[in-house]
């Protein structure tokens, strides 16, 4: 899959729409996260479930 600036922008916007506008973190993780998820917020644990719970 080749990434272009337009495709990257579309992916980011789709992520944010699903996460914040539609409030569907489980779907976001299923679509956009890899095998593991490292959280960069120091107040949230690493891992997919921690992301979803937060």
LUMPATI-907895 format. One record per residue: x, y, z of N, C-alpha, C in turn. Coordinates in steps of 0.1 Angstrom, whole numbers, plus 2048, in hexadecimal, padded with zeros to 3 digits. Each point is the difference from the previous one (the first is absolute). Example, Ala and Ser with C-alpha at 12.3 -4.5 7.8 and 13.67 -1.06 7.14 Angstrom:
BEGIN
8847C784E7F780C80080980C800 7FC80B7F980980B8007F880B808 
REM end
This chain:
BEGIN
8087F48007F880C80080980C800 7FF8097F680880C7FF7F880B807 8088088087FA80B80880380D7F8 7F68087FF80280D7FB7FB80A80A 80480D7FF7FB80A80A7F1800801 7F97FF7F47F28008007FA7F4807 8067F47FD7FB7F480780280080F 80C80580480380280E7F6809807 7FD80B7FA7F680A8057F27F9802 7FC7F97F57F37F98018007F580B 80B7F98028017F680B7FF80780D 80780A80280080780D7F2806803 7FA8067F67F28058027F67F5803 8017F57F97F77F58038027FB80E 80D7FF8058037FC80E7F9809809 80380D7FF7FA80A8097F1800800 7FA7FF7F47F17FF7FF7FB7F4808 8057F57FE7FB7F480680380080F 80B80580480480180F7F880B807 80180C7FB7FA80B8087F28047FC 7FC8007F47F38037FC7F67F5802 8047F47FC7F77F48028027F980D 80B8038078037FA80D8007F17FF 8097FB7F78017F17FE80E7FC801 80680080C80E7FD8028037F17FC 7F77F78038037F27FD8027FE7F1 7F78077F88017FF7F280D8067FB 80480C80680C8067FC80C7F7802 8017F980B80B7F78038007F57F6 7F47FA7FD7FF7F57F68058047F2 7FD80D7FC8038047F380F8067FF 80480780A80D8077FE80B7FC809 7FF7F880A80B7FC8098077F37FB 80C7FF8028087F47FD7FE7F680B 80A7F78007FF7F580A80180580E 80880A80380080680D7FE80F7FF 7FC80680B7FD80F80080880680B 80880A7FD80880780A7F980E802 7FC80280C7F980D80380A80A804 7FF80C7FB80980B8037FB80A80A 7F47FE8057FA80780B8057FA80D 8088078088057FA80C7F57FC80A 7F48047FE7F57FD8097F87F47FC 8047FA7F57F97F47FA80A7F57FE 7FC7F48048097F47FE8017FC7F2 80B7F97FC8027FB7F37F67F57FE 7FD7FD7F37F77F57FC7F38057FB 7FA7F77F87F48037F97F4802809 7FF7F780A7F580180A80180D808 80C80480380280D8087FB80B7F8 8038007F37FC80B7F77F18007FF 7FA7F57FE7F17FF7FF7F980580D 8067FB80C7FA80480D80180F802 80B8067FC80280E8027F68087F8 
REM end
